[in-house]
């Protein structure tokens, strides 16, 4: 997919990137507060200044079965019940 990743929208990686930091099957999103790429499966993130072309050349699709949840002191993703859509 060539479109831009939208902040706080969860995506499923369908093809990993050139440098190997993002793999097929990873669940990722762009954090709206600082622009970092959060990789939930890897339990980590890449800062906005690290998002160079060889990092961002992965392919992805929307992961409609997840959503970003922001609470006062934490941000996380949760799986959405498909029956509630």
Secondary structure, 3 states (H helix, E strand, C coil): CCCCCCECCCEEEEECCCCCCCCCCCEEEECCCCCCEEECCCCEEECHHHCCHHHHCCEEEECCCEEEEECCCCEEEEECCHHHC
